[in-house]
Amino acid sequence: MTVHDAYDVVVVGGGNAALCAALSASEFGKKVLVLERAPEGESGGNSRFTAGLFRVAYAGVDDLKRPIPDLTAEEIARTDFGTYTEEQFLDDMGRVTEFRCDPDLTELLVKRSLPTVEWMRKKGIRFTAAWGRQAFNINGKFKFWGGLTVEAVGGGPGLVEGLTSAARKNGIEIWYQARAVDLILEDFSVVGVKVKKSNRTLEIRSRAVVLAAGGFQADPEWRTRYLGPGWELAKVRGTRFNTGDGIRMALEAGAAATGNWSGCHAVAWERNAPEFGDLAVGDQFQKHSYPWGIYINAEGRRFVDEGADFRNYTYAKYGRVILQQPGQFAWQIFDAKVKAQLRDEYKIKQVTKRVGNTLEELVGKLEDTNQKNALEEIQQYNRAVQADIPFNPNVKDGRCTKNLKVNKSNWANTIDTPPFEAYAVTCGITFSFGGLKINTDAQVLSTDGEPIPGLYAAGELVGGIFWFNYPGGSGLTNGAVFGKIAGSSAAKNG
Ligand SMILES: Cc1cc2nc3c(=O)[nH]c(=O)nc-3n(C[C@H](O)[C@H](O)[C@H](O)COP(=O)(O)OP(=O)(O)OC[C@H]3O[C@@H](n4cnc5c(N)ncnc54)[C@H](O)[C@@H]3O)c2cc1C
């Protein structure tokens, strides 16, 4: 076994949390090594698959100029950015997690969101406003909705590229195809990590180790074990490399498990998508325009309130609902009235799409589905729409259905204008919610409640922050905020 002992801080993982941790540790003049399990072409974890959206609290456009200093006067003039205050971010976290989110970690997530993206900007990561995804054009002026305004230029690939080149500029070494397999302990302190590289085991000694190796969602056995029966049938939206290694190593070293171990982030995802994410398609297999239409399952029945809230606050929990349907799939159905509002992801060529000029023709094309029930269900839904309430996609408009078994609370449009379209979706898992317990210095806590000396963690593999659901764009912010904290705490140890 070869032993390396030239590093102060070893970071396990190559995504957003890991690279932020590495950059932060290097600010203290430390020698930092990043271990990335994936080959370079697939590096960057789930972070690379994202749209690069960051949830950030801001009091107005002046705050946004901190991470986006190149916002032009013309862009500002044609945009209503509104505000997304710390209180709103905290409220959103509380509400969607049913008030189970760890209060101390959540406060840090919220309060450090803006300073952290500003810090990233200073490291060379470029941000812009997410006009394309999170704003509606109302009479020539873009209005942001849902508290999600900041986006990395170039999306996830741009983010990972920016972080990687910043890491290199700062003298951080990155080893690809280097899989951490074990922590090295002396008594109860972590003093390094064992790595599998080219089928050899290397021992890397360091003063601190930061785990940022993602959740366990890419391992079907762990999914079934913790999320429950049926979860082996879900598709993985992102990287195939997040198989719980970081969590396992830490638990074996005595770390405490915490958070929503039976919960995860999972969305509506193209029914015929491959088993794992495809970087050429990125997040475009997702199908997030369901608030403007309806869902029908294999029995031809609606099963969920498509308009319960803005998409940002429902999409992460509806994947599970789809997985629970017969055959683990459903159809999203729209008519021509909302066609222009469908997101770009509906236009890719890898969609399972059916079109009909009448409802009868459309349902006749819905394979694996009770077509008679489906037709009845759509007609019954149409009759229940409260059409006197005006449709407004920018607010929860209260345009609902009445007296259905499953009502739709907002944006209930009748499905009556041809051509009609149906898109087949299944459940795509994004990341698992359960993980390691950390404190506000990102130190990993043991089952005795004390920090494990030398061990830090950030990102997806930390538990206790997200439960049941998740406000869109919080994953990258979470990785960046706690990655930065973990890096500086690890450096101070080193
Ligand atoms: C399709 C998709 C779209 C998304 N869109 C958004 C979005 O727009 N905004 C948002 O906030 N969130 C989004 N998310 C969620 C977001 O990707 C994650 O919350 C976030 O990227 C997690 O960052 P991370 O650094 O913890 O993990 P990752 O980025 O997944 O990084 C984990 C890294 O660990 C490596 N690794 C695993 N095991 C080992 C090992 N044993 N040794 C060494 N390395 C290892 C992996 O190869 C990987 O590089 C999206 C996710 C997906 C899949």
The ligand as an SDF file (V2000), in Angstrom:
LIG
                    3D

 53 58  0  0  0  0  0  0  0  0999 V2000
  -31.1910   16.5950  -12.7590 C   0  0  0  0  0  0  0  0  0  0  0  0
  -30.9560   17.3930  -11.4900 C   0  0  0  0  0  0  0  0  0  0  0  0
  -31.2530   18.7520  -11.4590 C   0  0  0  0  0  0  0  0  0  0  0  0
  -31.0540   19.4860  -10.2880 C   0  0  0  0  0  0  0  0  0  0  0  0
  -31.2600   20.8300  -10.3110 N   0  0  0  0  0  0  0  0  0  0  0  0
  -30.9400   21.5670   -9.2310 C   0  0  0  0  0  0  0  0  0  0  0  0
  -30.9500   22.9960   -9.2760 C   0  0  0  0  0  0  0  0  0  0  0  0
  -31.1540   23.6160  -10.3260 O   0  0  0  0  0  0  0  0  0  0  0  0
  -30.6800   23.6590   -8.1170 N   0  0  0  0  0  0  0  0  0  0  0  0
  -30.3560   23.0080   -6.9560 C   0  0  0  0  0  0  0  0  0  0  0  0
  -30.1370   23.6530   -5.9410 O   0  0  0  0  0  0  0  0  0  0  0  0
  -30.2660   21.6680   -6.9050 N   0  0  0  0  0  0  0  0  0  0  0  0
  -30.5410   20.9400   -8.0070 C   0  0  0  0  0  0  0  0  0  0  0  0
  -30.4000   19.5840   -7.9470 N   0  0  0  0  0  0  0  0  0  0  0  0
  -29.9220   18.9860   -6.6800 C   0  0  0  0  0  0  0  0  0  0  0  0
  -28.4070   19.1930   -6.5820 C   0  0  0  0  0  0  0  0  0  0  0  0
  -27.7990   18.5680   -7.6780 O   0  0  0  0  0  0  0  0  0  0  0  0
  -27.7900   18.6130   -5.3320 C   0  0  0  0  0  0  0  0  0  0  0  0
  -28.5140   18.9870   -4.2050 O   0  0  0  0  0  0  0  0  0  0  0  0
  -26.3530   19.1180   -5.1730 C   0  0  0  0  0  0  0  0  0  0  0  0
  -25.7160   19.1990   -6.4070 O   0  0  0  0  0  0  0  0  0  0  0  0
  -25.5820   18.1970   -4.2800 C   0  0  0  0  0  0  0  0  0  0  0  0
  -24.2440   18.6200   -4.2490 O   0  0  0  0  0  0  0  0  0  0  0  0
  -23.1630   17.7140   -3.5690 P   0  0  0  0  0  0  0  0  0  0  0  0
  -21.8540   18.3660   -3.8570 O   0  0  0  0  0  0  0  0  0  0  0  0
  -23.5360   17.3850   -2.1890 O   0  0  0  0  0  0  0  0  0  0  0  0
  -23.2560   16.3150   -4.3670 O   0  0  0  0  0  0  0  0  0  0  0  0
  -22.7910   15.9680   -5.8460 P   0  0  0  0  0  0  0  0  0  0  0  0
  -22.7430   17.1660   -6.7080 O   0  0  0  0  0  0  0  0  0  0  0  0
  -23.6220   14.8370   -6.3020 O   0  0  0  0  0  0  0  0  0  0  0  0
  -21.3020   15.4810   -5.6580 O   0  0  0  0  0  0  0  0  0  0  0  0
  -20.9990   14.2500   -5.0420 C   0  0  0  0  0  0  0  0  0  0  0  0
  -19.6700   13.8230   -5.5640 C   0  0  0  0  0  0  0  0  0  0  0  0
  -19.1420   12.7590   -4.8060 O   0  0  0  0  0  0  0  0  0  0  0  0
  -18.4840   11.8470   -5.6780 C   0  0  0  0  0  0  0  0  0  0  0  0
  -18.3560   10.5820   -4.9690 N   0  0  0  0  0  0  0  0  0  0  0  0
  -19.2910    9.6890   -4.5970 C   0  0  0  0  0  0  0  0  0  0  0  0
  -18.7530    8.6750   -3.9070 N   0  0  0  0  0  0  0  0  0  0  0  0
  -17.4200    8.9320   -3.8220 C   0  0  0  0  0  0  0  0  0  0  0  0
  -16.3130    8.2570   -3.2330 C   0  0  0  0  0  0  0  0  0  0  0  0
  -16.4570    7.1060   -2.5750 N   0  0  0  0  0  0  0  0  0  0  0  0
  -15.0780    8.8100   -3.3600 N   0  0  0  0  0  0  0  0  0  0  0  0
  -14.8890    9.9700   -4.0470 C   0  0  0  0  0  0  0  0  0  0  0  0
  -15.9080   10.6600   -4.6190 N   0  0  0  0  0  0  0  0  0  0  0  0
  -17.1580   10.1480   -4.4910 C   0  0  0  0  0  0  0  0  0  0  0  0
  -19.3640   11.8440   -6.8940 C   0  0  0  0  0  0  0  0  0  0  0  0
  -18.7110   11.3420   -8.0300 O   0  0  0  0  0  0  0  0  0  0  0  0
  -19.6800   13.3350   -7.0050 C   0  0  0  0  0  0  0  0  0  0  0  0
  -18.6860   14.0210   -7.6960 O   0  0  0  0  0  0  0  0  0  0  0  0
  -30.5730   18.8370   -9.1200 C   0  0  0  0  0  0  0  0  0  0  0  0
  -30.2370   17.4790   -9.1600 C   0  0  0  0  0  0  0  0  0  0  0  0
  -30.4100   16.7700  -10.3360 C   0  0  0  0  0  0  0  0  0  0  0  0
  -30.0300   15.3060  -10.3630 C   0  0  0  0  0  0  0  0  0  0  0  0
  1  2  1  0
  2  3  1  0
  2 52  2  0
  3  4  2  0
  4  5  1  0
  4 50  1  0
  5  6  2  0
  6  7  1  0
  6 13  1  0
  7  8  2  0
  7  9  1  0
  9 10  1  0
 10 11  2  0
 10 12  1  0
 12 13  2  0
 13 14  1  0
 14 15  1  0
 14 50  1  0
 15 16  1  0
 16 17  1  0
 16 18  1  0
 18 19  1  0
 18 20  1  0
 20 21  1  0
 20 22  1  0
 22 23  1  0
 23 24  1  0
 24 25  2  0
 24 26  1  0
 24 27  1  0
 27 28  1  0
 28 29  2  0
 28 30  1  0
 28 31  1  0
 31 32  1  0
 32 33  1  0
 33 34  1  0
 33 48  1  0
 34 35  1  0
 35 36  1  0
 35 46  1  0
 36 37  1  0
 36 45  1  0
 37 38  2  0
 38 39  1  0
 39 40  1  0
 39 45  2  0
 40 41  1  0
 40 42  2  0
 42 43  1  0
 43 44  2  0
 44 45  1  0
 46 47  1  0
 46 48  1  0
 48 49  1  0
 50 51  2  0
 51 52  1  0
 52 53  1  0
M  END
$$$$
